Amino acid sequence: MFKNVIFDWSGVIKDSVEGQYWVISKMFQKFGVAPISYEEFKNNWVQPYMLFYEKYTPGITSEVQRNYYLELTADKDYPKAKDYPGIIDLIKKLRENGKFLAILSSDPPETILPEIKKFSVENIFNDMIIDVHDKTDSMKKIMEKNNLNSEETVLIGDSNHEMEIAQSIGIKSIAVIWGFCAEETLKAAKPDYLVHNIKELEKILLK
């Protein structure tokens, strides 16, 4: 049974695929890159996220990418943040069942902190590390800081990166298909569990 549940934010809790595709389309337009389809975006998304941008916009720095990302997410036309249907109720149920809950996200504080308030999950999570590019060391910090048992800990993500982190430090992983990466990409990353909906996720976490 998993006692410790670590969540990615965007693509797992935040239903943000539409918003991310909107941002990428605007970025490509700014930097003179040919537009890509939604399907190509899903099939080629990879994390750490600069690997994706370096593929399509060679030479772009993380500082330039971040600054323009923040500018775009503050735009009035940016698709508004919403939670994935059912995920907040599940998080609260996990809390009620005494689970240790944490967030590990590359999202910047300018976007994620207002969203945490909007989704009414303030004071729900025991720990949180945000605004990180490569999440490996941060995941180790969460484990060490909170003295988490690896056999009782699971990392939930929507990309190859979370699966690779879990494998590298010896914890279990759950890949959700409603995020950024296509299902075939997630399968190739060999998660311990691949889930298609909230009911499947709840069954794993509360069995």
Buried (B, 14 or more C-beta within 10 A) or exposed (E): EBBBBBBBBBBBBBBBBEBBBBBBBBBBEEBEBEEBEEEEBBEBBBBBBBBBBBEBBEEBEEEBBBEBBEEBBEEEEBBEBBBBEEBBEBBBEBBEEEBBBBBBBBBBEEBBBEBBEBBEBEEBBBBBBBBBBBBBEBBEBBBEEEEBEEEBBBBBBBBBBBBBBBBEBEBBBBBBBBBBBBEEBBBEBBBBBBBEEBEBBBEBBEE
